[in-house]
Amino acid sequence: MANTKSALKRVRQAETATARNKSLTSRMKNLRKQALTTAEAGDKDAAQKAYSEFTSAVDLCAKNNIIHKNKAANLKSKTSKSMKG
């Protein structure tokens, strides 16, 4: 365990960041599943809205360095492609 005050503070900060990152990552994954299922159901308007929310969440994760920007582009591309096909 950490001994210094600064090390203890870094442990607390890491726990906070981990919780935030897990929340955003989970939201991103759930929105992707939602976009794909609405596209499968055939509801174009709902699918487009879900895809828009998904891309927004992915961009937010990329902006906050939770995922790499290339990973974000890859996710958006794959999701868009599977929604069309």
C-alpha positions in Angstrom: 0.0 0.0 0.0 1.1 3.6 -0.6 2.9 5.3 2.2 3.1 9.0 1.3 0.3 11.4 1.2 0.8 12.1 -2.5 0.7 8.3 -3.3 -2.5 7.9 -1.3 -4.0 10.8 -3.2 -3.1 9.2 -6.5 -4.8 5.9 -5.4 -8.0 7.9 -4.7 -7.7 9.7 -8.0 -7.2 6.4 -9.9 -10.3 4.9 -8.3 -12.4 7.9 -9.4 -11.0 7.9 -12.9 -11.5 4.1 -13.2 -15.2 4.4 -12.2 -15.8 7.2 -14.7 -14.0 5.3 -17.5 -16.0 2.1 -16.8 -19.2 4.1 -16.8 -18.5 5.8 -20.2 -17.2 2.5 -21.8 -20.3 0.6 -20.6 -22.6 3.4 -22.0 -20.8 3.2 -25.3 -21.2 -0.5 -25.6 -24.8 -0.4 -24.6 -25.6 2.3 -27.2 -23.9 0.2 -29.9 -26.0 -2.8 -29.1 -29.1 -0.6 -29.1 -28.3 0.9 -32.5 -27.7 -2.6 -34.0 -30.9 -4.1 -32.5 -33.1 -1.2 -33.7 -31.5 -1.5 -37.2 -32.3 -5.2 -37.2 -35.9 -4.5 -36.2 -36.2 -2.3 -39.3 -37.1 1.0 -37.6 -35.0 3.5 -39.6 -35.7 6.6 -37.6 -35.0 5.0 -34.3 -31.9 3.3 -35.7 -30.6 6.6 -37.0 -31.2 8.3 -33.6 -29.6 5.4 -31.7 -26.6 5.6 -34.1 -26.3 9.3 -33.5 -26.2 8.8 -29.7 -23.7 6.0 -30.2 -21.3 8.1 -32.3 -21.6 11.0 -29.7 -20.6 8.6 -26.9 -17.7 7.2 -28.9 -16.4 10.6 -29.7 -16.6 11.6 -26.0 -14.6 8.5 -25.1 -12.0 9.3 -27.7 -11.8 12.9 -26.6 -11.2 11.8 -23.0 -8.5 9.2 -24.0 -10.6 6.3 -22.8 -10.3 4.8 -26.3 -7.9 5.7 -29.1 -9.2 7.9 -31.8 -8.5 5.2 -34.5 -10.5 2.7 -32.4 -13.4 5.3 -32.3 -13.3 5.6 -36.0 -13.2 1.8 -36.4 -16.2 1.3 -34.1 -18.3 3.9 -35.9 -17.4 2.5 -39.3 -18.1 -1.1 -38.3 -21.4 -0.2 -36.7 -22.5 1.9 -39.7 -21.6 -0.9 -42.1 -23.4 -3.6 -40.1 -26.5 -1.4 -39.8 -26.7 -1.1 -43.6 -26.0 -4.7 -44.4 
